[in-house]
């Protein structure tokens, strides 16, 4: 039996902080997935030891070990695309554990595409082209997400996305001119 969890159900204000709940559910899924791969313990041990040593020297463990190295970067989650929201975000059903799927919004790491809630006609045209391009790439099938992190906005995650034919969807969007690089800071205007 497959269970489907939805972050949308947690968005009600009486149900707490969506960001905390989303992070907790994905952390649970990652921990559960790690138990399937015993080799993960040895691979994570060295960075944790470095983090502890750095902490004794005054550096915080969080800054000593980049988030991309806290878990095995080879851990990949298969995903079924439910819908494409815009040029850098889609909704997916992600298999976090055999028999346990999580519905969430996935933001492509490292890029920004024009918004469909455009400020000008030029931005709207770019946003529609970016969404169409992302739909085409994701339609290749075999969609998977890796290096999953909690996005700065609640209710979605930030991840590296691949398909059967495209190893890095973010890079493909950049190379096609449908997006620009984004480091999480202030976004520039598309108008």
NORRA-V788875 format. One record per residue. RES is the residue in three letters. D_CENTER is the distance of its C-alpha to the mean C-alpha in whole Angstrom. Layout:
res->RES d_center->D_CENTER
res->RES d_center->D_CENTER
This chain:
res->UNK d_center->26
res->UNK d_center->22
res->UNK d_center->21
res->UNK d_center->18
res->UNK d_center->17
res->UNK d_center->16
res->UNK d_center->14
res->UNK d_center->16
res->UNK d_center->19
res->UNK d_center->18
res->UNK d_center->19
res->UNK d_center->22
res->UNK d_center->24
res->UNK d_center->26
res->UNK d_center->23
res->UNK d_center->22
res->UNK d_center->19
res->UNK d_center->16
res->UNK d_center->13
res->UNK d_center->15
res->UNK d_center->15
res->UNK d_center->12
res->UNK d_center->11
res->UNK d_center->14
res->UNK d_center->14
res->UNK d_center->11
res->UNK d_center->13
res->UNK d_center->16
res->UNK d_center->14
res->UNK d_center->13
res->UNK d_center->17
res->UNK d_center->18
res->UNK d_center->16
res->UNK d_center->18
res->UNK d_center->21
res->UNK d_center->21
res->UNK d_center->21
res->UNK d_center->24
res->UNK d_center->24
res->UNK d_center->20
res->UNK d_center->23
res->UNK d_center->25
res->UNK d_center->22
res->UNK d_center->20
res->UNK d_center->24
res->UNK d_center->25
res->UNK d_center->22
res->UNK d_center->23
res->UNK d_center->26
res->UNK d_center->26
res->UNK d_center->24
res->UNK d_center->27
res->UNK d_center->29
res->UNK d_center->28
res->UNK d_center->28
res->UNK d_center->32
res->UNK d_center->32
res->UNK d_center->31
res->UNK d_center->27
res->UNK d_center->25
res->UNK d_center->23
res->UNK d_center->19
res->UNK d_center->20
res->UNK d_center->22
res->UNK d_center->19
res->UNK d_center->16
res->UNK d_center->13
res->UNK d_center->12
res->UNK d_center->15
res->UNK d_center->15
res->UNK d_center->14
res->UNK d_center->15
res->UNK d_center->13
res->UNK d_center->14
res->UNK d_center->13
res->UNK d_center->11
res->UNK d_center->11
res->UNK d_center->12
res->UNK d_center->11
res->UNK d_center->14
res->UNK d_center->13
res->UNK d_center->15
res->UNK d_center->15
res->UNK d_center->14
res->UNK d_center->14
res->UNK d_center->14
res->UNK d_center->14
res->UNK d_center->10
res->UNK d_center->9
res->UNK d_center->10
res->UNK d_center->11
res->UNK d_center->10
res->UNK d_center->12
res->UNK d_center->11
res->UNK d_center->13
res->UNK d_center->13
res->UNK d_center->17
res->UNK d_center->20
res->UNK d_center->21
res->UNK d_center->18
res->UNK d_center->15
res->UNK d_center->13
res->UNK d_center->12
res->UNK d_center->9
res->UNK d_center->8
res->UNK d_center->5
res->UNK d_center->5
res->UNK d_center->6
res->UNK d_center->6
res->UNK d_center->10
res->UNK d_center->12
res->UNK d_center->13
res->UNK d_center->15
res->UNK d_center->18
res->UNK d_center->18
res->UNK d_center->20
res->UNK d_center->22
res->UNK d_center->24
res->UNK d_center->26
res->UNK d_center->28
res->UNK d_center->29
res->UNK d_center->28
res->UNK d_center->24
res->UNK d_center->24
res->UNK d_center->25
res->UNK d_center->23
res->UNK d_center->20
res->UNK d_center->22
res->UNK d_center->22
res->UNK d_center->18
res->UNK d_center->17
res->UNK d_center->20
res->UNK d_center->18
res->UNK d_center->15
res->UNK d_center->17
res->UNK d_center->19
res->UNK d_center->16
res->UNK d_center->15
res->UNK d_center->18
res->UNK d_center->19
res->UNK d_center->17
res->UNK d_center->16
res->UNK d_center->12
res->UNK d_center->10
res->UNK d_center->7
res->UNK d_center->7
res->UNK d_center->7
res->UNK d_center->5
res->UNK d_center->6
res->UNK d_center->7
res->UNK d_center->7
res->UNK d_center->11
res->UNK d_center->12
res->UNK d_center->12
res->UNK d_center->11
res->UNK d_center->7
res->UNK d_center->4
res->UNK d_center->3
res->UNK d_center->3
res->UNK d_center->6
res->UNK d_center->8
res->UNK d_center->11
res->UNK d_center->14
res->UNK d_center->18
res->UNK d_center->19
res->UNK d_center->16
res->UNK d_center->15
res->UNK d_center->13
res->UNK d_center->12
res->UNK d_center->11
res->UNK d_center->15
res->UNK d_center->16
res->UNK d_center->15
res->UNK d_center->17
res->UNK d_center->20
res->UNK d_center->21
res->UNK d_center->21
res->UNK d_center->19
res->UNK d_center->16
res->UNK d_center->17
res->UNK d_center->16
res->UNK d_center->14
res->UNK d_center->14
res->UNK d_center->13
res->UNK d_center->17
res->UNK d_center->19
res->UNK d_center->18
res->UNK d_center->21
res->UNK d_center->23
res->UNK d_center->23
res->UNK d_center->27
